[in-house]
Amino acid sequence: FLSLSSVGSISDEETCERLRGLIQRQVQICKRSVEVMDAVRRGAQLAIDECQFQFRNRRWNCSTLETMPVFGKVVTQGTREAAFVYAISAASVAFAVTRACSSGELEKCGCDRNVHGVSPEGFQWSGCSDNIAYGVAFSQSFVDVRERSKGQSSSRALMNLHNNEAGRKAILSHMRVECKCHGVSGSCEVKTCWKAMPPFRKVGNVIKEKFDGATEVEQRKAGTTKVLVPRNSQFKPHTDQDLVYLDPSPDFCDHDPRTPGMLGTAGRQCNRTSKAIDGCELMCCGRGFQTEEVEVVDRCSCKFHWCCYVKCKQCRKMVEVHTCR
């Protein structure tokens, strides 16, 4: 569904037929829920942007392609990178659809009216609580149907479904209570509160942490069902909020023209003083790097003027830029 990020407004059933990257059952959902699909499209772009932010300093940096799938063959393998993409994608649909509900954009849903009355803490539930239940339910029906249509017996389908749910849990487990005080001169005689989603950057941070601690799993039979269990029996079982993967990741060092999306790290900027993955030694995979001086223009000597603006000068300086060979 990430290909939706490149399309314009989705306004009618005919548009659904022309969308790239959707299976037939997703096209059917699109036709039944045309008004929701613009939010899904925004969710697709949100997922790509967040992936590129979270992986900006890593060898694989979520570069997109014009072809399908948008991240290339990198995500067709059962790696932890694929686990992240599935989790952030499922989360982004739930997030964008929920946001559309709360903003009054959709007739099918609105604020969560189940949150009302007086809380045990004594404040009044009011305002527009985010209807995360609707957003999650739509994400489950639209995103998960691709895996369910394959049957849930394959280990890759089980992996994808697990990571989709882990992505949605990253929102559900970080819902916030926001409040507003009412009273004379700003006193808090009455406090009304509502439930709100965390910022999507917080969701991305949570899923990235799960990526770093992802569990390598394999499929086993448990009675008549098939389940994923840690490949290493000494590892503790994963929870429904953890990411899981089946295959080790490639090193992403070199461009492989046979594998779309495997762009390598030649030409990538690196940090000469860092010992982490963004450092030149690791980012450049031992190939070395070249350094050049470039001029950058920054705002400087900023002053606040009463009332009410800030005026800055433009300062030019030379900085070293290090690029992988």
C-alpha positions in Angstrom: 0.0 0.0 0.0 3.0 2.3 0.3 2.7 3.1 -3.4 -0.3 5.2 -2.5 2.1 7.9 -1.3 2.7 8.9 -4.9 -0.9 9.2 -6.0 -3.2 12.3 -5.9 -6.6 12.4 -4.2 -8.6 9.2 -4.2 -12.1 10.4 -5.0 -14.1 7.5 -6.5 -14.3 3.8 -7.1 -12.7 4.0 -10.5 -9.6 5.5 -8.8 -9.4 2.3 -6.6 -9.1 0.1 -9.7 -6.1 2.1 -11.0 -4.1 2.0 -7.8 -0.8 0.2 -8.0 0.3 -2.3 -5.4 -3.1 -3.3 -4.0 -4.5 -6.8 -4.1 -8.1 -7.3 -5.2 -9.5 -7.5 -1.7 -7.8 -4.2 -0.8 -9.3 -2.7 -4.0 -12.7 -3.9 -2.7 -12.1 -2.2 0.7 -11.1 0.9 -1.1 -14.3 1.0 -3.1 -16.4 0.5 0.1 -14.4 3.2 2.0 -13.4 5.7 -0.7 -13.6 8.6 1.8 -11.1 6.9 4.1 -8.5 6.3 1.4 -7.1 9.8 1.3 -6.1 9.3 5.0 -4.6 5.9 4.0 -2.6 7.7 1.3 -1.3 10.2 3.9 -0.5 7.3 6.1 1.6 5.7 3.4 3.7 8.9 3.0 4.0 9.2 6.8 5.4 5.6 7.0 8.0 6.4 4.3 9.0 9.7 5.9 9.4 8.1 9.3 11.3 5.2 8.0 13.8 7.5 6.3 14.1 9.6 9.4 14.8 6.6 11.7 17.3 5.0 9.3 19.0 8.2 8.0 22.3 7.3 9.6 22.3 3.6 8.7 23.6 1.7 5.7 20.1 0.9 4.6 18.3 4.3 4.7 14.8 3.5 3.3 15.5 4.9 -0.1 12.5 4.5 -2.4 12.2 3.4 -6.0 9.8 4.2 -8.8 9.0 0.5 -9.2 7.1 -1.9 -6.8 7.7 -2.5 -4.0 8.7 1.0 -3.2 11.7 -0.1 -1.0 12.8 -2.7 -3.5 13.4 -6.4 -2.8 14.9 -5.5 0.6 11.5 -5.9 2.2 10.6 -9.1 0.3 13.0 -11.0 2.5 12.2 -11.9 6.1 14.7 -9.5 7.6 14.4 -7.1 10.6 14.3 -4.2 8.1 11.2 -5.8 6.6 9.8 -6.2 10.1 10.2 -2.5 10.7 8.6 -1.5 7.4 5.5 -3.7 8.1 5.2 -2.4 11.6 5.5 1.3 10.7 3.1 0.9 7.8 0.4 -0.7 9.9 0.9 1.9 12.5 0.8 4.8 10.0 -2.6 3.6 8.6 -4.1 3.4 12.1 -2.6 6.8 13.0 -3.7 8.7 9.8 -7.3 7.2 9.8 -7.7 8.0 13.5 -6.5 11.6 12.9 -9.0 11.9 10.1 -11.8 10.7 12.4 -10.9 13.2 15.1 -10.7 16.1 12.6 -14.2 15.5 11.4 -13.0 14.6 7.9 -14.9 11.3 7.8 -18.6 10.6 8.1 -18.0 7.0 9.1 -16.3 8.0 12.4 -15.7 10.8 14.8 -14.4 11.3 18.3 -14.4 8.3 20.7 -17.7 8.9 22.5 -17.1 5.8 24.8 -14.8 8.0 26.9 -17.1 10.0 29.1 -18.2 10.6 32.7 -16.0 11.3 35.6 -12.6 9.5 36.1 -11.5 8.0 39.4 -9.0 10.9 39.6 -11.9 13.3 39.7 -11.6 15.0 36.3 -14.3 15.1 33.6 -13.8 13.0 30.5 -14.8 15.4 27.7 -13.4 16.9 24.5 -12.6 14.9 21.4 -10.8 11.6 22.4 -9.0 10.1 19.5 -11.0 7.2 18.0 -8.0 4.8 18.0 -10.3 1.8 18.0 -11.7 2.7 14.6 -8.2 3.5 13.2 -6.8 0.2 14.4 -9.7 -1.8 13.1 -9.4 -0.2 9.6 -5.6 -0.9 9.7 -6.3 -4.6 10.6 -8.8 -5.0 7.8 -6.9 -3.1 5.1 -3.3 -3.9 5.8 -3.6 -7.4 7.2 -5.8 -8.7 4.4 -2.7 -9.1 2.1 -1.2 -11.7 4.5 -4.5 -13.3 5.4 -5.3 -13.8 1.7 -2.1 -16.0 1.4 -3.3 -18.2 4.3 -1.6 -17.9 7.7 0.4 -21.1 7.5 3.5 -19.6 5.9 6.2 -18.4 8.3 6.5 -15.1 6.4 2.7 -14.4 6.7 2.9 -15.1 10.4 5.9 -12.7 10.7 4.2 -9.9 8.8 0.9 -10.2 10.8 2.8 -10.2 14.1 4.8 -7.1 13.1 1.7 -5.3 11.8 0.1 -5.8 15.2 3.3 -4.7 17.0 3.2 -1.5 15.0 -0.4 -0.8 16.1 0.5 -1.6 19.7 3.2 1.1 19.6 0.3 3.6 19.4 -2.1 1.9 21.7 0.4 1.5 24.5 1.4 5.1 24.4 -2.0 6.9 24.3 -1.9 10.0 26.4 -4.3 11.9 28.6 -4.5 15.6 27.7 -6.4 18.0 29.9 -7.7 21.6 30.0 -8.5 23.6 33.1 -11.6 25.7 33.5 -12.2 28.3 36.2 -11.9 32.0 37.2 -8.6 33.5 36.1 -7.2 30.2 34.8 -7.9 28.3 38.1 -8.5 24.6 37.7 -11.9 24.3 39.4 -13.0 22.0 36.6 -10.6 19.9 34.5 -11.8 18.2 31.3 -9.6 15.5 29.8 -9.5 13.4 26.7 -7.3 10.6 25.3 -4.9 11.5 22.5 -2.5 9.6 20.3 1.3 10.2 20.8 3.1 12.2 18.1 4.0 9.8 15.2 7.7 10.5 15.9 7.2 8.9 19.3 5.6 5.9 17.5 8.6 5.7 15.1 11.1 5.9 18.0 9.3 3.0 19.8 9.2 0.8 16.7 12.9 1.6 16.0 13.8 0.5 19.6 11.9 -2.8 18.8 13.9 -3.1 15.6 17.2 -2.9 17.5 16.0 -5.6 19.9 14.1 -7.7 17.4 13.9 -11.5 17.9 15.0 -14.0 15.3 12.3 -16.7 15.1 11.4 -19.9 13.3 8.1 -21.6 12.7 7.0 -24.6 14.8 3.8 -26.6 15.3 1.9 -26.2 18.5 -0.9 -28.8 18.3 -2.8 -28.1 15.1 -1.5 -24.5 14.7 1.8 -23.0 13.5 3.5 -20.4 15.7 6.8 -18.4 15.7 9.2 -19.2 18.5 12.8 -17.8 19.1 15.3 -19.6 17.0 17.7 -19.6 20.0 15.9 -21.4 22.8 17.9 -19.4 25.4 16.1 -16.2 24.4 12.9 -15.3 26.2 9.7 -15.5 24.2 8.8 -12.3 22.3 5.7 -10.3 23.3 3.1 -9.0 21.0 4.8 -5.6 21.1 8.2 -6.9 19.9 9.4 -7.2 16.3 10.3 -10.6 14.9 12.3 -11.7 11.9 13.2 -14.9 10.0 16.3 -14.1 8.0 19.6 -12.4 8.8 20.1 -9.0 7.0 22.6 -8.4 4.2 25.4 -6.0 5.0 24.0 -3.4 2.6 27.5 -2.3 1.7 27.5 -2.7 -2.1 25.2 -1.8 -4.9 23.6 -4.9 -6.4 21.8 -4.2 -9.7 20.1 -7.5 -9.5 18.4 -6.5 -6.2 16.3 -3.3 -6.5 16.7 -1.2 -3.4 20.2 -2.6 -2.6 21.9 0.7 -3.3 25.1 0.3 -1.3 26.8 3.1 0.7 29.1 4.7 -2.0 28.5 8.4 -2.0 26.8 8.5 1.4 27.9 11.1 3.9 29.5 9.8 7.1 30.7 11.1 10.5 34.5 10.9 10.7 34.6 11.0 14.5 31.7 8.5 15.3 32.4 4.9 16.2 28.7 4.0 15.6 27.0 2.8 12.4 27.0 6.4 11.0 30.8 6.6 11.4 32.9 6.5 8.2 34.6 3.2 9.1 31.3 1.3 9.4 29.2 3.3 7.0 31.8 3.0 4.2 32.4 -0.8 5.0 36.2 -0.3 5.2 36.4 1.2 1.6 37.6 4.6 2.9 36.1 8.0 2.4 37.0 11.3 0.8 36.8 14.7 2.4 35.9 18.1 0.8 35.3 21.6 2.2 31.9 23.1 1.4 30.4 26.4 2.3 27.2 26.5 4.4 25.0 29.4 5.2 23.4 29.5 8.7 21.2 32.0 10.6 23.3 33.6 13.4 23.3 36.5 15.8 19.6 36.3 16.2 17.9 39.0 18.2 14.3 39.3 19.5 12.7 42.6 18.8 9.8 43.9 20.8 7.1 43.1 19.7 7.2 40.5 18.2 9.8 39.1 15.7 13.3 37.7 15.6 15.9 39.1 13.2 19.0 37.1 12.3 22.1 37.6 10.2 23.4 35.1 7.6 26.7 33.6 8.5 28.9 31.7 6.0 31.4 29.1 7.1 33.4 26.3 5.6 32.8 22.8 6.9 34.3 19.4 6.1 32.0 16.8 4.4 33.1 13.2 4.4 31.7 10.9 1.7 32.1 7.1 1.3 34.2 5.8 -1.6 
